[in-house]
């Protein structure tokens, strides 16, 4: 806008200058085109007055041109503003038309979907009607079949009832005979039960006595076994201690060993299960076990089996 105003001002200045030149041209032209002798030069005061009148005319003309140019510029701006307003109105109208078209398209789509839904419902109603007709026909056929079945069942039931009556009579007769036989059997079973109870009581007393005797024998055997195993454990401990080289004789160290043996007393494996806190002491204990092999073990298989895995407290100070 500033550039446009500057351009308009320049045009105004050029127009005013052009009009001034035209006015001067006419004034000068009139002076030179006259064929009458030139009048005597006016007094200085008269020339100054004429010049003042000419400048006033020029100023007025310039003012008119300026006002005309301003009016023209205002008209241009007004028309530009109106054109901008018309453009905005056209854009708004175009938006409204597009929105109306969009709404119309949506409405048409909705109407099409509604039409399709109605058609689908018509088809569904027709299918439902056809299905109901088929179900009714099937129901009639099923009812007829059921009536036939019921009639056959009635005849069969009557025949069955007659047969059942005859069967009940036979059952009642057989039941009477069975009752008599059952009473006889019950008496025989009761007699046999009393005899069995007496025999079981006698057997229970005998089994209790045998069990008590076996428990006492087992306890005595267990005591003897434990004593024998303790003797072999002590022998193994002594054999290991004889092979032990104590790296710290003044200490009161001890450790627990887990030893796996063969039936002949050979050492399969030895490991520390509870350390003495001194790795050298523990290592010498393991070495002593291996050097003492074969270790003394019982010849009896039952005791030999119990000493195959031996947990040994190794305390050379006791």
C-alpha contacts under 8 A as a table, 3 or more apart, distances in Angstrom:
res1	aa1	res2	aa2	distance
1	X	4	X	4.98
1	X	5	X	6.20
2	X	5	X	5.11
2	X	6	X	6.19
3	X	6	X	5.13
3	X	7	X	6.14
4	X	7	X	5.09
4	X	8	X	6.14
5	X	8	X	5.05
5	X	9	X	6.13
6	X	9	X	5.09
6	X	10	X	6.32
7	X	10	X	5.19
7	X	11	X	6.29
8	X	11	X	5.05
8	X	12	X	6.15
9	X	12	X	5.00
9	X	13	X	6.22
10	X	13	X	5.07
10	X	14	X	6.16
11	X	14	X	5.06
11	X	15	X	6.11
12	X	15	X	5.09
12	X	16	X	6.13
12	X	65	X	7.58
12	X	66	X	6.48
12	X	69	X	6.81
13	X	16	X	5.15
13	X	17	X	6.09
14	X	17	X	5.12
14	X	18	X	6.06
15	X	18	X	5.00
15	X	19	X	6.20
15	X	65	X	7.69
16	X	19	X	5.14
16	X	20	X	6.17
16	X	61	X	7.94
16	X	62	X	5.51
16	X	65	X	6.87
16	X	66	X	7.95
17	X	20	X	5.06
17	X	21	X	6.18
18	X	21	X	5.12
18	X	22	X	6.22
19	X	22	X	4.97
19	X	23	X	6.16
19	X	61	X	7.99
19	X	62	X	7.94
20	X	23	X	5.12
20	X	24	X	6.11
20	X	58	X	6.51
21	X	24	X	5.09
21	X	25	X	5.96
22	X	25	X	4.95
22	X	26	X	6.28
23	X	26	X	5.21
23	X	27	X	6.22
24	X	27	X	4.96
24	X	28	X	5.92
25	X	28	X	5.15
25	X	29	X	5.67
26	X	29	X	4.92
26	X	30	X	5.97
27	X	30	X	5.34
27	X	31	X	6.49
28	X	31	X	5.11
28	X	32	X	6.38
29	X	32	X	5.22
29	X	33	X	5.87
30	X	33	X	5.29
30	X	34	X	6.35
31	X	34	X	5.92
34	X	37	X	7.91
42	X	45	X	7.95
42	X	46	X	6.15
42	X	47	X	6.51
43	X	46	X	5.49
43	X	47	X	6.70
44	X	47	X	5.33
44	X	48	X	6.40
45	X	48	X	5.33
45	X	49	X	6.46
46	X	49	X	5.12
46	X	50	X	6.35
47	X	50	X	5.19
47	X	51	X	6.22
48	X	51	X	5.18
48	X	52	X	6.29
49	X	52	X	5.08
49	X	53	X	6.44
50	X	53	X	5.16
50	X	54	X	6.37
51	X	54	X	5.15
51	X	55	X	6.39
52	X	55	X	5.30
52	X	56	X	6.40
53	X	56	X	5.19
53	X	57	X	6.39
54	X	57	X	5.13
54	X	58	X	6.19
55	X	58	X	4.92
55	X	59	X	5.98
56	X	59	X	5.00
56	X	60	X	6.12
57	X	60	X	5.12
57	X	61	X	6.05
58	X	61	X	4.95
58	X	62	X	5.93
59	X	62	X	4.94
59	X	63	X	6.01
60	X	63	X	4.95
60	X	64	X	6.09
61	X	64	X	5.03
61	X	65	X	6.10
62	X	65	X	5.02
62	X	66	X	5.95
63	X	66	X	4.89
63	X	67	X	5.99
64	X	67	X	5.05
64	X	68	X	5.94
65	X	68	X	4.92
65	X	69	X	5.95
66	X	69	X	5.03
66	X	70	X	6.02
67	X	70	X	4.98
67	X	71	X	5.95
68	X	71	X	5.01
68	X	72	X	5.99
69	X	72	X	4.90
69	X	73	X	5.98
70	X	73	X	4.92
70	X	74	X	5.96
71	X	74	X	4.96
71	X	75	X	6.02
72	X	75	X	4.97
72	X	76	X	6.13
73	X	76	X	4.95
73	X	77	X	6.09
74	X	77	X	5.01
74	X	78	X	5.92
75	X	78	X	4.95
75	X	79	X	6.03
76	X	79	X	5.14
76	X	80	X	6.04
77	X	80	X	4.91
77	X	81	X	5.99
78	X	81	X	5.02
78	X	82	X	6.04
79	X	82	X	4.95
79	X	83	X	5.92
80	X	83	X	4.92
80	X	84	X	6.07
81	X	84	X	4.99
81	X	85	X	6.09
82	X	85	X	4.95
82	X	86	X	6.01
83	X	86	X	4.96
83	X	87	X	6.00
84	X	87	X	4.91
84	X	88	X	6.15
85	X	88	X	5.08
85	X	89	X	6.01
86	X	89	X	4.91
86	X	90	X	5.94
87	X	90	X	4.97
87	X	91	X	6.11
88	X	91	X	4.94
88	X	92	X	6.02
89	X	92	X	5.00
89	X	93	X	5.93
90	X	93	X	4.94
90	X	94	X	5.90
91	X	94	X	4.89
91	X	95	X	6.09
92	X	95	X	5.00
92	X	96	X	6.12
93	X	96	X	4.91
93	X	97	X	6.05
94	X	97	X	4.97
94	X	98	X	6.08
95	X	98	X	5.02
95	X	99	X	6.00
96	X	99	X	5.00
96	X	100	X	5.94
97	X	100	X	4.97
97	X	101	X	6.00
98	X	101	X	4.93
98	X	102	X	5.99
99	X	102	X	4.90
99	X	103	X	6.00
100	X	103	X	5.03
100	X	104	X	5.89
101	X	104	X	4.90
101	X	105	X	5.95
102	X	105	X	5.01
102	X	106	X	6.09
103	X	106	X	4.96
103	X	107	X	5.96
104	X	107	X	4.91
104	X	108	X	5.97
105	X	108	X	4.96
105	X	109	X	6.02
106	X	109	X	4.96
106	X	110	X	6.04
107	X	110	X	4.93
107	X	111	X	6.02
108	X	111	X	4.98
108	X	112	X	6.03
109	X	112	X	5.00
109	X	113	X	6.07
110	X	113	X	5.01
110	X	114	X	5.94
111	X	114	X	4.90
111	X	115	X	5.96
112	X	115	X	4.96
112	X	116	X	6.08
113	X	116	X	4.95
113	X	117	X	5.98
114	X	117	X	4.92
114	X	118	X	6.10
115	X	118	X	5.09
115	X	119	X	6.13
116	X	119	X	4.99
116	X	120	X	5.96
117	X	120	X	4.91
117	X	121	X	6.01
118	X	121	X	4.95
118	X	122	X	6.11
119	X	122	X	4.99
119	X	123	X	6.20
120	X	123	X	4.99
120	X	124	X	6.02
121	X	124	X	4.84
121	X	125	X	5.97
122	X	125	X	5.05
122	X	126	X	6.14
123	X	126	X	5.05
123	X	127	X	6.09
124	X	127	X	4.99
124	X	128	X	5.90
125	X	128	X	4.94
125	X	129	X	5.96
126	X	129	X	5.06
126	X	130	X	6.12
127	X	130	X	5.02
127	X	131	X	5.97
128	X	131	X	4.90
128	X	132	X	6.04
129	X	132	X	5.05
129	X	133	X	6.20
130	X	133	X	5.08
130	X	134	X	6.22
131	X	134	X	5.06
131	X	135	X	6.04
132	X	135	X	4.92
132	X	136	X	5.94
133	X	136	X	5.06
133	X	137	X	6.13
134	X	137	X	5.05
134	X	138	X	6.03
135	X	138	X	4.95
135	X	139	X	5.88
136	X	139	X	4.90
136	X	140	X	6.14
137	X	140	X	5.12
137	X	141	X	6.23
138	X	141	X	5.03
138	X	142	X	5.90
139	X	142	X	4.90
139	X	143	X	5.92
140	X	143	X	5.02
140	X	144	X	6.20
141	X	144	X	5.12
141	X	145	X	6.21
142	X	145	X	4.98
142	X	146	X	5.99
143	X	146	X	4.93
143	X	147	X	6.03
144	X	147	X	5.05
144	X	148	X	6.26
145	X	148	X	5.07
145	X	149	X	6.09
146	X	149	X	4.86
146	X	150	X	5.93
147	X	150	X	5.02
147	X	151	X	6.14
148	X	151	X	5.16
148	X	152	X	6.20
149	X	152	X	5.08
149	X	153	X	5.89
150	X	153	X	4.83
150	X	154	X	5.96
151	X	154	X	5.04
151	X	155	X	6.37
152	X	155	X	5.20
152	X	156	X	6.07
153	X	156	X	4.85
153	X	157	X	5.77
154	X	157	X	4.97
154	X	158	X	6.16
155	X	158	X	5.22
155	X	159	X	6.30
156	X	159	X	5.06
156	X	160	X	5.92
157	X	160	X	4.81
157	X	161	X	5.79
158	X	161	X	5.02
158	X	162	X	6.29
159	X	162	X	5.22
159	X	163	X	6.24
160	X	163	X	4.93
160	X	164	X	5.84
161	X	164	X	4.97
161	X	165	X	6.05
162	X	165	X	5.17
162	X	166	X	6.40
163	X	166	X	5.13
163	X	167	X	6.04
164	X	167	X	4.74
164	X	168	X	5.92
165	X	168	X	5.09
165	X	169	X	6.33
166	X	169	X	5.18
166	X	170	X	6.37
167	X	170	X	5.04
167	X	171	X	5.97
168	X	171	X	4.80
168	X	172	X	5.90
169	X	172	X	5.15
169	X	173	X	6.31
170	X	173	X	5.14
170	X	174	X	6.07
171	X	174	X	4.87
171	X	175	X	5.68
172	X	175	X	4.87
172	X	176	X	6.18
173	X	176	X	5.28
173	X	177	X	6.47
174	X	177	X	5.02
174	X	178	X	5.94
175	X	178	X	4.83
175	X	179	X	5.85
176	X	179	X	5.09
176	X	180	X	6.33
177	X	180	X	5.23
177	X	181	X	6.28
178	X	181	X	4.95
178	X	182	X	5.81
179	X	182	X	4.90
179	X	183	X	6.09
180	X	183	X	5.28
180	X	184	X	6.44
181	X	184	X	5.11
181	X	185	X	6.13
182	X	185	X	4.89
182	X	186	X	5.84
183	X	186	X	4.97
183	X	187	X	6.27
184	X	187	X	5.29
184	X	188	X	6.42
185	X	188	X	5.00
185	X	189	X	5.94
186	X	189	X	4.97
186	X	190	X	5.97
187	X	190	X	5.16
187	X	191	X	6.33
188	X	191	X	5.18
188	X	192	X	6.20
189	X	192	X	4.94
189	X	193	X	5.86
190	X	193	X	4.96
190	X	194	X	6.24
191	X	194	X	5.34
191	X	195	X	6.42
192	X	195	X	5.06
192	X	196	X	6.08
193	X	196	X	4.95
193	X	197	X	5.98
194	X	197	X	5.08
194	X	198	X	6.21
195	X	198	X	5.19
195	X	199	X	6.25
196	X	199	X	5.01
196	X	200	X	5.95
197	X	200	X	5.03
197	X	201	X	6.04
198	X	201	X	5.20
198	X	202	X	6.33
199	X	202	X	5.17
199	X	203	X	6.15
200	X	203	X	4.92
200	X	204	X	5.92
201	X	204	X	5.03
201	X	205	X	6.29
202	X	205	X	5.27
202	X	206	X	6.34
203	X	206	X	5.00
203	X	207	X	5.98
204	X	207	X	4.97
204	X	208	X	6.02
205	X	208	X	5.18
205	X	209	X	6.27
206	X	209	X	5.16
206	X	210	X	6.17
207	X	210	X	4.99
207	X	211	X	5.93
208	X	211	X	5.03
208	X	212	X	6.10
209	X	212	X	5.21
209	X	213	X	6.19
210	X	213	X	5.06
210	X	214	X	6.08
211	X	214	X	4.95
211	X	215	X	6.03
212	X	215	X	5.07
212	X	216	X	6.20
213	X	216	X	5.19
213	X	217	X	6.16
214	X	217	X	4.94
214	X	218	X	5.91
215	X	218	X	4.97
215	X	219	X	5.97
216	X	219	X	5.09
216	X	220	X	6.16
217	X	220	X	5.12
217	X	221	X	6.08
218	X	221	X	4.95
218	X	222	X	5.97
219	X	222	X	5.03
219	X	223	X	6.15
220	X	223	X	5.09
220	X	224	X	6.19
221	X	224	X	5.05
221	X	225	X	5.97
222	X	225	X	4.93
222	X	226	X	5.99
223	X	226	X	5.17
223	X	227	X	6.15
224	X	227	X	5.10
224	X	228	X	6.15
225	X	228	X	5.07
225	X	229	X	6.04
225	X	303	X	6.98
226	X	229	X	5.02
226	X	230	X	6.00
227	X	230	X	5.14
227	X	231	X	6.26
228	X	231	X	5.09
228	X	232	X	6.47
229	X	232	X	5.11
229	X	233	X	6.12
229	X	303	X	7.13
229	X	307	X	7.42
230	X	233	X	5.00
230	X	234	X	6.14
231	X	234	X	5.24
231	X	235	X	6.24
232	X	235	X	4.88
232	X	236	X	6.08
232	X	296	X	6.56
232	X	297	X	6.33
232	X	298	X	7.24
233	X	236	X	5.04
233	X	237	X	6.10
233	X	312	X	7.81
234	X	237	X	4.99
234	X	238	X	6.14
235	X	238	X	5.16
235	X	239	X	6.14
235	X	296	X	6.75
236	X	239	X	5.05
236	X	240	X	6.18
236	X	295	X	5.93
236	X	296	X	6.09
237	X	240	X	5.20
237	X	241	X	6.16
237	X	312	X	7.56
237	X	314	X	7.14
238	X	241	X	5.10
238	X	242	X	6.25
239	X	242	X	5.33
239	X	243	X	6.86
239	X	292	X	5.88
239	X	295	X	7.29
240	X	243	X	5.32
240	X	244	X	6.30
240	X	285	X	7.86
240	X	288	X	5.34
240	X	289	X	5.22
240	X	291	X	7.72
240	X	292	X	5.46
241	X	244	X	4.90
241	X	288	X	7.02
241	X	316	X	6.30
242	X	288	X	7.89
242	X	292	X	7.95
243	X	288	X	4.85
243	X	289	X	7.59
243	X	291	X	6.46
243	X	292	X	6.23
244	X	284	X	6.37
244	X	285	X	6.25
244	X	287	X	7.58
244	X	288	X	4.84
245	X	284	X	6.34
245	X	288	X	7.65
246	X	249	X	5.50
246	X	281	X	6.60
246	X	284	X	7.08
247	X	280	X	6.72
247	X	281	X	6.16
247	X	284	X	7.79
248	X	251	X	5.67
248	X	281	X	7.57
252	X	317	X	6.72
253	X	276	X	5.77
253	X	278	X	7.93
253	X	281	X	7.70
253	X	315	X	6.92
254	X	275	X	7.80
254	X	276	X	5.25
254	X	313	X	7.44
254	X	314	X	5.65
254	X	315	X	4.56
254	X	316	X	7.17
255	X	272	X	7.35
255	X	273	X	7.90
255	X	274	X	5.66
255	X	275	X	5.18
255	X	276	X	4.72
255	X	282	X	6.88
255	X	313	X	6.11
255	X	314	X	5.37
255	X	315	X	6.76
256	X	272	X	6.06
256	X	273	X	5.60
256	X	274	X	4.95
256	X	275	X	6.72
256	X	311	X	7.01
256	X	312	X	5.68
256	X	313	X	4.54
256	X	314	X	5.81
257	X	270	X	6.79
257	X	271	X	5.76
257	X	272	X	4.80
257	X	273	X	5.69
257	X	274	X	7.19
257	X	286	X	7.85
257	X	311	X	5.73
257	X	312	X	5.05
257	X	313	X	6.35
257	X	314	X	6.97
258	X	270	X	5.66
258	X	271	X	5.35
258	X	272	X	6.33
258	X	273	X	6.35
258	X	309	X	7.15
258	X	310	X	5.81
258	X	311	X	4.60
258	X	312	X	6.28
259	X	267	X	7.08
259	X	268	X	7.63
259	X	269	X	5.89
259	X	270	X	4.52
259	X	271	X	6.75
259	X	308	X	7.91
259	X	309	X	5.83
259	X	310	X	5.12
259	X	311	X	6.36
259	X	312	X	7.46
260	X	267	X	6.08
260	X	268	X	5.35
260	X	269	X	5.21
260	X	270	X	6.42
260	X	308	X	5.68
260	X	309	X	4.70
260	X	310	X	6.44
261	X	264	X	7.69
261	X	265	X	5.45
261	X	266	X	5.47
261	X	267	X	4.75
261	X	268	X	5.39
261	X	269	X	7.34
261	X	307	X	7.72
261	X	308	X	4.85
261	X	309	X	6.46
261	X	310	X	7.95
262	X	265	X	5.22
262	X	266	X	5.20
262	X	267	X	6.57
262	X	268	X	6.62
262	X	308	X	6.48
263	X	266	X	7.52
263	X	297	X	7.61
263	X	304	X	6.47
263	X	305	X	7.53
263	X	308	X	7.02
264	X	294	X	7.10
264	X	297	X	6.97
265	X	293	X	6.74
265	X	294	X	4.74
265	X	295	X	4.71
265	X	296	X	6.07
265	X	297	X	5.72
266	X	293	X	5.51
266	X	294	X	4.56
266	X	295	X	6.45
267	X	270	X	7.26
267	X	289	X	7.75
267	X	290	X	6.31
267	X	293	X	6.21
267	X	294	X	6.92
267	X	295	X	7.73
270	X	286	X	6.41
270	X	289	X	7.54
270	X	290	X	7.92
271	X	286	X	7.09
272	X	275	X	6.11
272	X	282	X	7.12
272	X	286	X	7.82
275	X	278	X	7.28
275	X	279	X	7.73
275	X	282	X	6.56
276	X	279	X	7.53
276	X	281	X	7.15
276	X	282	X	6.53
278	X	281	X	5.31
278	X	282	X	6.36
279	X	282	X	5.08
279	X	283	X	6.08
280	X	283	X	5.09
280	X	284	X	6.20
281	X	284	X	5.26
281	X	285	X	6.29
282	X	285	X	5.11
282	X	286	X	6.45
283	X	286	X	5.19
283	X	287	X	6.28
284	X	287	X	4.97
284	X	288	X	6.03
285	X	288	X	5.09
285	X	289	X	6.41
285	X	314	X	7.56
286	X	289	X	5.25
286	X	290	X	6.54
287	X	290	X	5.24
287	X	291	X	6.14
288	X	291	X	5.07
288	X	292	X	6.05
289	X	292	X	5.28
289	X	293	X	6.71
290	X	293	X	5.49
292	X	295	X	6.21
297	X	304	X	6.37
297	X	307	X	7.42
298	X	301	X	7.64
298	X	303	X	6.22
298	X	304	X	5.29
299	X	303	X	7.63
299	X	304	X	6.35
300	X	303	X	5.57
300	X	304	X	5.89
301	X	304	X	4.84
301	X	305	X	5.96
302	X	305	X	5.42
302	X	306	X	6.78
303	X	306	X	5.20
303	X	307	X	6.62
304	X	307	X	5.41
304	X	308	X	6.53
305	X	308	X	5.52
306	X	309	X	7.13
307	X	310	X	5.67
315	X	318	X	5.84
